[in-house]
């Protein structure tokens, strides 16, 4: 994964329009890619945390697992899916197609 800023960065809107010719189409593509990344990360996190799942219903018997906390903190420190999607889009790593344009051809 490329070095992605963890916080918000000021962007030149013209850079978004370079790829599609339309800023709004670019933002829609980035949004959909961010959703894909978010789902993937969430599934990854849930699978890792599932290893620590217990069937105990009694709150007194539930204890905090240090490894579980470290995994959660790692995912909290990761760049947000939107930042990852923006970087991928600007680097030309996002594949997309426009169904309306394909039908017109």
Residue frames as a rotation matrix with the C-alpha (Angstrom) as fourth column:
UNK 1
0.587 0.809 0.000 0.00
0.809 -0.587 0.000 0.00
0.000 0.000 -1.000 0.00
UNK 2
-0.109 -0.595 0.797 1.33
0.540 -0.708 -0.455 3.43
0.835 0.380 0.398 -0.94
UNK 3
-0.789 -0.211 -0.577 1.97
0.604 -0.438 -0.666 6.09
-0.112 -0.874 0.473 1.65
UNK 4
-0.077 0.863 0.500 -1.47
0.559 -0.378 0.738 7.60
0.826 0.336 -0.453 2.22
UNK 5
-0.783 -0.185 0.593 -2.02
-0.297 -0.727 -0.619 10.57
0.546 -0.661 0.515 4.51
UNK 6
-0.686 0.505 -0.524 -4.10
0.708 0.630 -0.319 9.62
0.169 -0.590 -0.790 7.54
UNK 7
-0.257 0.596 -0.761 -5.75
0.441 -0.628 -0.641 13.02
-0.860 -0.500 -0.102 7.73
UNK 8
0.720 0.647 0.250 -7.46
0.546 -0.306 -0.780 15.39
-0.428 0.698 -0.573 5.35
UNK 9
-0.501 -0.865 -0.033 -5.35
0.568 -0.357 0.741 16.94
-0.653 0.352 0.670 2.58
UNK 10
0.229 0.528 -0.818 -6.29
-0.333 -0.747 -0.575 19.93
-0.915 0.404 0.005 0.42
UNK 11
-0.264 -0.244 0.933 -6.76
0.673 0.646 0.359 18.78
-0.691 0.723 -0.007 -3.17
UNK 12
-0.741 0.043 -0.670 -6.91
-0.476 -0.737 0.479 20.54
-0.473 0.675 0.567 -6.51
UNK 13
0.139 0.920 0.367 -10.37
-0.223 0.391 -0.893 19.77
-0.965 0.042 0.260 -7.91
UNK 14
0.430 -0.031 -0.902 -9.05
-0.896 -0.140 -0.422 19.92
-0.113 0.990 -0.089 -11.49
UNK 15
-0.682 -0.731 0.013 -7.00
-0.730 0.681 0.060 16.79
-0.053 0.032 -0.998 -10.73
UNK 16
-0.436 0.604 0.667 -10.22
-0.044 0.726 -0.686 14.87
-0.899 -0.329 -0.290 -10.17
UNK 17
0.579 0.734 -0.354 -11.66
-0.337 -0.180 -0.924 15.98
-0.743 0.654 0.143 -13.51
UNK 18
-0.256 -0.775 -0.578 -8.56
-0.896 -0.035 0.443 14.92
-0.363 0.631 -0.685 -15.48
UNK 19
-0.868 -0.160 0.470 -9.56
-0.095 0.983 0.159 11.26
-0.488 0.093 -0.868 -15.57
UNK 20
-0.344 0.847 0.406 -13.29
0.781 0.498 -0.376 11.49
-0.521 0.188 -0.833 -16.33
UNK 21
-0.725 0.079 0.684 -13.73
0.437 -0.715 0.546 15.05
0.532 0.695 0.484 -17.56
UNK 22
0.215 0.857 0.468 -16.26
-0.182 -0.436 0.881 15.63
0.959 -0.275 0.063 -14.80
UNK 23
-0.670 -0.499 0.550 -15.53
-0.578 -0.113 -0.808 16.25
0.465 -0.859 -0.213 -11.11
UNK 24
0.032 0.792 0.610 -18.88
-0.979 0.147 -0.140 14.80
-0.201 -0.593 0.780 -10.03
UNK 25
0.779 0.168 -0.604 -18.35
-0.382 0.891 -0.245 11.53
0.497 0.421 0.759 -11.91
UNK 26
-0.203 -0.950 -0.239 -14.90
-0.150 0.271 -0.951 11.27
0.968 -0.157 -0.198 -10.35
UNK 27
-0.589 0.040 0.807 -16.31
-0.796 -0.199 -0.571 11.83
0.138 -0.979 0.149 -6.87
UNK 28
0.542 0.833 0.109 -18.98
-0.839 0.545 0.006 9.18
-0.054 -0.095 0.994 -7.48
UNK 29
0.530 -0.442 -0.723 -16.31
-0.133 0.799 -0.586 6.70
0.837 0.407 0.365 -8.60
UNK 30
-0.571 -0.783 0.247 -14.15
-0.319 -0.066 -0.946 7.51
0.756 -0.619 -0.212 -5.56
UNK 31
-0.181 0.611 0.771 -17.18
-0.983 -0.086 -0.163 7.11
-0.034 -0.787 0.616 -3.30
UNK 32
0.804 0.510 -0.305 -17.98
-0.545 0.838 -0.037 3.66
0.237 0.196 0.952 -4.67
UNK 33
0.156 -0.840 -0.520 -14.35
0.027 0.530 -0.848 2.59
0.987 0.118 0.106 -4.36
UNK 34
-0.601 -0.335 0.725 -14.24
-0.648 -0.326 -0.688 3.88
0.467 -0.884 -0.021 -0.76
UNK 35
0.364 0.811 0.458 -17.29
-0.928 0.361 0.098 1.74
-0.085 -0.460 0.884 0.03
UNK 36
0.746 -0.156 -0.648 -15.56
-0.146 0.910 -0.387 -1.32
0.650 0.383 0.656 -1.45
UNK 37
-0.336 -0.942 -0.001 -12.43
-0.104 0.038 -0.994 -0.65
0.936 -0.334 -0.111 0.62
UNK 38
-0.360 0.270 0.893 -14.51
-0.907 -0.323 -0.268 -0.08
0.217 -0.907 0.361 3.75
UNK 39
0.738 0.674 -0.020 -16.35
-0.663 0.731 0.161 -3.39
0.123 -0.106 0.987 3.35
UNK 40
0.464 -0.647 -0.606 -13.06
0.073 0.709 -0.701 -5.23
0.883 0.281 0.376 2.78
UNK 41
-0.563 -0.705 0.432 -11.42
-0.332 -0.285 -0.899 -3.67
0.757 -0.650 -0.074 5.85
UNK 42
-0.027 0.645 0.764 -14.48
-0.998 -0.061 0.016 -4.35
0.057 -0.762 0.645 8.00
UNK 43
0.855 0.317 -0.411 -14.57
-0.350 0.937 -0.004 -8.01
0.384 0.147 0.912 6.93
UNK 44
0.032 -0.949 -0.314 -10.84
0.090 0.316 -0.945 -8.29
0.995 0.002 0.095 7.66
UNK 45
-0.589 -0.222 0.777 -11.25
-0.650 -0.440 -0.619 -6.74
0.479 -0.870 0.115 11.11
UNK 46
0.362 0.828 0.428 -14.28
-0.932 0.308 0.191 -8.87
0.026 -0.468 0.883 11.97
UNK 47
0.727 -0.134 -0.674 -12.49
-0.082 0.957 -0.278 -12.07
0.682 0.257 0.685 10.94
UNK 48
-0.374 -0.926 -0.051 -9.51
0.030 0.043 -0.999 -11.18
0.927 -0.375 0.012 13.14
UNK 49
-0.558 0.216 0.801 -11.73
-0.800 -0.394 -0.452 -10.23
0.218 -0.893 0.393 16.09
UNK 50
0.519 0.799 -0.305 -13.86
-0.698 0.602 0.388 -13.36
0.493 0.011 0.870 15.64
UNK 51
-0.070 -0.649 -0.757 -10.92
0.119 0.748 -0.653 -15.38
0.990 -0.136 0.025 16.94
UNK 52
-0.932 -0.332 0.143 -11.44
-0.062 -0.243 -0.968 -13.70
0.356 -0.912 0.206 20.30
UNK 53
-0.145 0.968 0.206 -15.22
-0.725 -0.246 0.644 -14.12
0.673 -0.056 0.737 20.39
UNK 54
-0.996 -0.073 0.060 -16.62
-0.094 0.681 -0.726 -15.89
0.012 -0.729 -0.685 23.42
UNK 55
-0.349 0.922 -0.167 -20.02
0.241 0.260 0.935 -17.37
0.906 0.286 -0.313 24.03
UNK 56
-0.616 0.060 -0.786 -20.13
0.787 0.009 -0.616 -15.97
-0.030 -0.998 -0.053 27.55
UNK 57
0.103 0.748 0.656 -23.15
0.544 -0.594 0.593 -13.78
0.833 0.295 -0.468 28.25
UNK 58
0.703 0.135 -0.698 -22.15
0.706 -0.249 0.663 -12.79
-0.084 -0.959 -0.270 31.77
UNK 59
0.779 -0.368 0.508 -20.52
-0.070 -0.856 -0.513 -9.35
0.623 0.364 -0.692 31.75
UNK 60
0.727 -0.517 0.453 -18.43
-0.603 -0.163 0.781 -10.19
-0.330 -0.841 -0.430 34.80
UNK 61
0.459 -0.540 0.705 -16.70
0.311 0.841 0.443 -13.00
-0.832 0.016 0.554 32.95
UNK 62
0.785 -0.190 0.590 -15.87
0.560 -0.190 -0.806 -10.94
0.265 0.963 -0.043 29.86
UNK 63
0.391 -0.735 -0.554 -12.33
0.366 -0.428 0.826 -9.60
-0.845 -0.526 0.101 29.98
UNK 64
0.837 -0.158 -0.524 -10.34
-0.495 -0.628 -0.601 -7.39
-0.234 0.762 -0.604 27.68
UNK 65
0.622 -0.641 0.450 -7.79
0.667 0.735 0.124 -9.18
-0.410 0.223 0.885 25.60
UNK 66
0.134 -0.669 -0.731 -4.62
-0.059 -0.742 0.668 -7.18
-0.989 -0.046 -0.139 24.94
UNK 67
-0.774 -0.419 0.475 -4.19
0.396 0.267 0.879 -8.64
-0.495 0.868 -0.041 21.42
UNK 68
0.028 0.894 0.447 -7.76
1.000 -0.020 -0.024 -7.72
-0.012 0.448 -0.894 20.57
UNK 69
0.677 0.169 -0.716 -7.16
0.338 -0.936 0.099 -4.15
-0.654 -0.309 -0.691 21.71
UNK 70
-0.323 -0.891 -0.318 -3.96
-0.050 -0.319 0.946 -3.91
-0.945 0.322 0.058 19.65
UNK 71
-0.622 0.182 0.762 -5.76
0.761 0.368 0.534 -5.17
-0.183 0.912 -0.368 16.52
UNK 72
0.474 0.880 0.017 -8.52
0.873 -0.467 -0.137 -2.60
-0.113 0.080 -0.990 17.02
UNK 73
0.463 -0.376 -0.803 -6.00
0.066 -0.888 0.454 0.21
-0.884 -0.263 -0.387 17.54
UNK 74
-0.640 -0.713 0.287 -4.13
0.300 0.112 0.947 -0.82
-0.707 0.692 0.143 14.39
UNK 75
-0.314 0.601 0.735 -7.30
0.943 0.111 0.312 -0.54
0.106 0.792 -0.602 12.32
UNK 76
0.687 0.543 -0.482 -8.18
0.625 -0.780 0.012 2.80
-0.369 -0.310 -0.876 13.93
UNK 77
0.104 -0.755 -0.647 -4.78
-0.029 -0.653 0.757 4.22
-0.994 -0.060 -0.090 12.91
UNK 78
-0.424 -0.243 0.872 -5.11
0.789 0.374 0.488 3.09
-0.445 0.895 0.033 9.29
UNK 79
-0.954 0.134 -0.269 -5.94
-0.243 -0.870 0.430 5.71
-0.176 0.475 0.862 6.67
UNK 80
-0.141 0.985 0.102 -9.67
-0.321 0.052 -0.946 6.10
-0.937 -0.166 0.308 6.13
UNK 81
-0.080 0.170 0.982 -11.20
0.714 0.697 -0.063 4.29
-0.695 0.696 -0.177 3.13
UNK 82
0.899 0.438 -0.006 -12.00
0.326 -0.678 -0.659 7.61
-0.292 0.591 -0.752 1.47
UNK 83
0.448 -0.819 -0.359 -8.34
-0.671 -0.573 0.471 8.69
-0.591 0.030 -0.806 1.62
UNK 84
-0.376 -0.572 0.729 -7.25
0.035 0.778 0.628 5.34
-0.926 0.262 -0.273 0.19
UNK 85
0.299 0.603 0.740 -9.81
0.791 0.277 -0.545 5.62
-0.534 0.748 -0.394 -2.63
UNK 86
0.918 -0.004 -0.396 -8.74
-0.153 -0.926 -0.345 9.17
-0.365 0.377 -0.851 -3.50
UNK 87
0.003 -0.998 -0.070 -5.09
-0.644 -0.056 0.763 8.14
-0.765 0.042 -0.642 -3.69
UNK 88
-0.328 -0.074 0.942 -5.92
0.427 0.877 0.218 5.09
-0.843 0.474 -0.256 -5.83
UNK 89
0.662 0.678 0.319 -8.03
0.608 -0.238 -0.757 7.23
-0.438 0.695 -0.570 -8.18
UNK 90
0.807 -0.375 -0.457 -5.40
-0.445 -0.894 -0.051 9.94
-0.389 0.244 -0.888 -8.59
UNK 91
-0.266 -0.941 0.207 -2.72
-0.568 0.327 0.755 7.30
-0.779 0.083 -0.622 -9.23
UNK 92
-0.099 0.312 -0.945 -4.88
-0.979 0.139 0.148 5.69
0.178 0.940 0.291 -11.93
UNK 93
-0.941 -0.338 0.020 -5.32
-0.331 0.908 -0.256 2.42
0.068 -0.248 -0.966 -10.05
UNK 94
-0.368 0.889 0.271 -9.14
-0.185 0.215 -0.959 2.40
-0.911 -0.403 0.085 -10.09
UNK 95
-0.972 0.159 0.175 -10.90
0.218 0.321 0.922 0.57
0.091 0.934 -0.346 -12.91
UNK 96
-0.326 0.921 -0.215 -14.35
0.002 -0.227 -0.974 1.88
-0.946 -0.317 0.072 -13.75
UNK 97
-0.873 0.141 0.466 -16.73
0.479 0.077 0.874 1.89
0.088 0.987 -0.135 -16.65
UNK 98
-0.665 0.678 -0.312 -19.72
-0.499 -0.715 -0.490 3.98
-0.555 -0.170 0.814 -17.63
UNK 99
-0.513 0.498 0.699 -22.66
0.533 0.823 -0.195 1.75
-0.672 0.272 -0.688 -18.62
UNK 100
0.515 0.747 -0.421 -24.53
0.138 -0.557 -0.819 4.65
-0.846 0.363 -0.390 -20.28
UNK 101
0.124 -0.568 -0.813 -21.61
-0.844 -0.492 0.215 5.33
-0.522 0.659 -0.541 -22.61
UNK 102
-0.813 -0.426 0.396 -21.19
-0.215 0.853 0.476 1.63
-0.541 0.302 -0.785 -23.40
UNK 103
-0.081 0.884 0.460 -24.88
0.582 0.417 -0.699 1.35
-0.809 0.211 -0.548 -24.43
UNK 104
0.560 0.295 -0.775 -24.56
-0.284 -0.809 -0.514 4.41
-0.779 0.508 -0.369 -26.72
UNK 105
-0.350 -0.829 -0.436 -21.75
-0.762 -0.019 0.647 2.80
-0.545 0.559 -0.625 -28.69
